[in-house]
Structure formats: C-alpha cells, structure tokens
Amino acid sequence: MSVKVYVLLEVLEGECHRAARILRRRPGVVALDLVEGPPHVVFIVEAAERQRLAKLTVSALASVESMIADVQMLPTCNGHSGQFNRKQAYARKSNKRQERGSGRQSMKREA
C-alpha cells in the first residue's frame, strides 16, 4: 500500500512554470498542476511508507528556490486513498435507486 501527500505551494510571481519543471523531475512526484492561486502549484508525492514519503516531500520542497513560506500539506489517511471509479459510483447509485423503487411498488400492492 502506498501513502501520499497533496502539497499546495505558493511561489514568487512569474516562477510557476519553472517550479513545475523542477518538481516534475523530483522522485516521488506523481502528479502536478498549476492552478489559479494562491496556491500556485498543487502536486502529489507518493511513496511506499510514511518515512520515505516525508523524505521525498522535503527534498521536493527544498528544490524550489522560488517557494514562498506558505506551504500546505494534506497527507492521506492510511488505507483510504485510491482512484475514484466513476462507473462503480454510478452503478452503486443506480442500485440504490432500484432498491428504493422496488420498495415503493411493494407498498402500493399491499394497499
């Protein structure tokens, strides 16, 4: 199981693209987006264990010279991270609707 942290980072004006190029090359950085900020950069660091995750995150942050002191880190809870599967979520929602609909029909028949 892997652990990850979402990092929200502010950088100096005009340095977003440079910071993104640097961070994309860092080990452990699995995703990165520039956003209309602040924060200006949002990236995800992933590792097999928390101690390694901490080292990779600190290393990634240290590589960005244009970083402003305001950094937010949002670590995921153990065992509760994963890909969102839109098809599965839709199927669950459809099943719940069908269950509710069948309950209504049986109530009408009894009346």
C-alpha positions as CSV (number, residue, x, y, z in Angstrom):
1,M,0.0,0.0,0.0
2,S,1.3,3.4,-0.8
3,V,0.8,6.7,1.0
4,K,0.7,10.1,-0.5
5,V,0.5,13.8,0.4
6,Y,-1.1,16.6,-1.6
7,V,1.1,19.7,-1.4
8,L,-0.2,23.2,-2.0
9,L,2.6,25.6,-2.8
10,E,2.9,29.3,-3.3
11,V,5.8,30.6,-5.4
12,L,7.1,34.0,-6.4
13,E,5.3,35.9,-9.2
14,G,6.2,34.5,-12.6
15,E,8.0,31.4,-11.3
16,C,5.2,28.9,-11.6
17,H,6.4,27.2,-14.7
18,R,10.0,27.0,-13.5
19,A,8.9,25.5,-10.2
20,A,6.7,23.0,-12.1
21,R,9.6,21.9,-14.3
22,I,11.8,21.3,-11.3
23,L,9.1,19.4,-9.3
24,R,8.1,17.1,-12.2
25,R,11.7,15.8,-12.2
26,R,11.8,15.0,-8.5
27,P,11.4,11.4,-7.3
28,G,8.1,10.6,-5.8
29,V,6.2,13.4,-7.5
30,V,3.4,11.6,-9.4
31,A,1.1,14.5,-10.4
32,L,1.4,18.2,-10.6
33,D,-1.0,21.0,-11.7
34,L,-0.6,24.8,-11.9
35,V,-3.7,26.5,-10.5
36,E,-5.1,30.0,-10.4
37,G,-3.8,30.7,-6.9
38,P,-2.6,31.2,-4.4
39,P,-1.6,28.5,-4.0
40,H,0.0,28.4,-7.4
41,V,1.2,24.8,-7.6
42,V,-0.5,21.6,-6.4
43,F,1.4,18.4,-6.5
44,I,1.2,14.9,-5.2
45,V,4.1,12.9,-3.7
46,E,3.7,9.2,-3.3
47,A,5.8,6.5,-1.5
48,A,5.6,3.0,-0.1
49,E,5.9,4.2,3.5
50,R,5.4,7.4,5.5
51,Q,9.1,7.9,6.4
52,R,10.1,7.7,2.7
53,L,7.2,10.0,1.9
54,A,8.5,12.6,4.3
55,K,12.0,12.5,2.8
56,L,10.7,12.8,-0.7
57,T,8.4,15.7,0.2
58,V,11.1,17.7,2.0
59,S,13.5,17.0,-0.9
60,A,10.9,18.2,-3.5
61,L,10.2,21.4,-1.5
62,A,13.9,22.1,-1.0
63,S,14.4,22.0,-4.7
64,V,12.1,25.0,-5.4
65,E,14.1,28.2,-4.7
66,S,11.1,30.5,-5.6
67,M,8.9,29.0,-2.9
68,I,7.1,31.3,-0.5
69,A,6.9,30.2,3.1
70,D,3.1,29.4,2.9
71,V,3.0,25.6,2.2
72,Q,0.1,23.4,2.9
73,M,0.4,19.6,3.1
74,L,-2.6,17.3,3.1
75,P,-1.5,13.7,3.8
76,T,-3.9,10.9,3.0
77,C,-5.2,8.6,5.8
78,N,-3.7,5.1,5.9
79,G,-5.6,2.7,3.7
80,H,-8.1,5.3,2.4
81,S,-6.5,6.5,-0.8
82,G,-7.2,5.2,-4.2
83,Q,-8.5,6.0,-7.6
84,F,-12.1,7.2,-8.0
85,N,-14.0,4.9,-10.3
86,R,-16.9,6.9,-11.8
87,K,-18.5,3.7,-13.3
88,Q,-18.6,2.0,-9.9
89,A,-20.0,5.0,-8.2
90,Y,-22.7,5.4,-10.8
91,A,-23.6,1.7,-10.6
92,R,-24.0,1.9,-6.8
93,K,-26.2,5.0,-7.2
94,S,-28.4,3.2,-9.7
95,N,-28.7,0.1,-7.5
96,K,-29.9,2.2,-4.6
97,R,-32.5,3.9,-6.8
98,Q,-33.7,0.4,-8.0
99,E,-33.9,-0.8,-4.4
100,R,-35.9,2.3,-3.3
101,G,-38.2,1.9,-6.4
102,S,-39.0,-1.8,-5.7
103,G,-39.9,-0.9,-2.1
104,R,-42.4,1.7,-3.2
105,Q,-44.0,-0.8,-5.6
106,S,-44.5,-3.4,-2.9
107,M,-46.1,-0.8,-0.6
108,K,-48.6,0.1,-3.3
109,R,-49.5,-3.5,-3.9
110,E,-50.3,-4.0,-0.2
111,A,-52.7,-1.0,-0.1
